[in-house]
Amino acid sequence: MTAVSEDNVLPEPLSDREHRVLGEAGLALFAGRLILGAQPPIDDAVLGAVAERCAGPLPEPLVALWRTAFGGRLDYDLRTDLDGQNVPLSFVELFYPDSGGYHDLWGWIDHECELAAEHLPDWSGRLVHLPIGGFEYLERVYVHTAVGPDHGAVVCWRQGLPPGWELSTGDRTGWLADDLRALFGLLVLDQDPWESRGEMGAEMRDVIDDLGSSGDPDARSAAAKLRRLVQATVIDWRGALDGGTLVGERRLRRLALERAAADDDVALLARLVAMGCEPAEEIHSGLSPLEVALRHRAFAVIEWLLERGVPVENSLRVGAHAVDVDLARTLLERGALVDASTVAQALENEDPEVVHLLSRVVQPDEGLARLGPRLRMLAAQAAAVGDRLSDRSDATAAEREHRRSSVLKDLADRFDPDRRRP
């Protein structure tokens, strides 16, 4: 059975029977946040073995976490500033031995030791930064173990995209929090999982709802308390909007702009801009409201933003799959950039004329040549679909697919002439 940290924050304390329910469900609480798939608390022998691999004593908040649950899953949103950009960080795994993940805790410790031995000639053999969680091999969270002013601080590492990718950045590291409890305090939800179908929080919602439907009254009462606990972490940007404080609070402001763009809510967007929000502000992983709207095919918001002259340089790289020919032409006239990644996006567009239009403004290069095999495959598929539609006397749809096949074959021959078929 898992334990419950003494420093958890609940609207109402859990009874002993409710504690039992949480343990049997594989749930634990630490610093006011819910841990899913919570593992049994660490024992003294394993705690000592981990400490032996570290440059200094294990920080008290980490020990407290592991005495509560030695591993599990988290289901919250986390954002941080890395190299001047506010980015999401996937802190969804709490590493533990034999986890079955990309590496377990010991595997990640060995991985870090190998890197340190390879790159630090004077390395002591003990880790200053102990990996405690993250997401597969892409992102990791570390606790600082060396004695000194940074002892207990939490930092992160985020893998960059491979060289040559558009909008790519290299690997990045950064400070997250002064200690582990402070980090857990940064775990929030951008949306209420009981009111939206967003990804984050959905697993917590389902687990709590399962408890709430139990025939055990203790499970139902525990579920009600957990639901209030989880909902208390939802960012209240609407309250800040109504209170007139939203413009000065970056995360709330950006979240509100993102929701307006994604939901095609022109009235909300107009209200935000009237309050002082910038309609071209970077709001989500480097994307502007226009680019978010393109991703979500929010055409009313797109039109509203274009009427206000927002920058469009990156718009087709993000939204070539969603635009029609007229919108694509408008964005091109206003300076939208087109490259291999844009053409690749356009291949997901149902209208072959969008692909044809965008391909006319790029010059063949190595990146476009690599699209040749895919273009030929898609051309053959479109031709086959067109033939089947012709057999069914669906002339309009058949004509569109045959046109798509012709456009894609011409592009393949232009971009990848060395493999042109007779």
Buried (B, 14 or more C-beta within 10 A) or exposed (E): EBBBBEBBEBEEEBEEEBBBBBBEBBBBBBBBBBBBBBBBBBEEEBBEBBBEBBBBBBBEBBBBBBBBBBBBBBBBBBBBEBEEEBBBBBBBBBBBBEBEBBBBBBBBBEBBBEEBEEEEEEBEEBBBBBBBBBBEEEBBBBBBBBEEEBBBBBBBBBBEEEEEEBEEBEEBEBBBBBBBBBBBBBBBBBBBBBEBEBEBBBBBBEBBEEBBEBEBEBBBBBBBBBBEBBBBBBBEBBEBBEEEEBBEBBBBBBBBBBBBBBBBBBEBBBBBBEEEBBBBBBBBEBBBBBBBBBBBBBBEBBEBBBEEEBBBEBBBBBBBBBBBBEBBBBBBEBEBBBBBBBBBBBBEBEBBBBBBBBBEBBEBEEBBBEBBEBBBEBBEBBBEBBEEBBEEEBEEBBEBBBBBBBBBBBBBBBBBEEEEEE
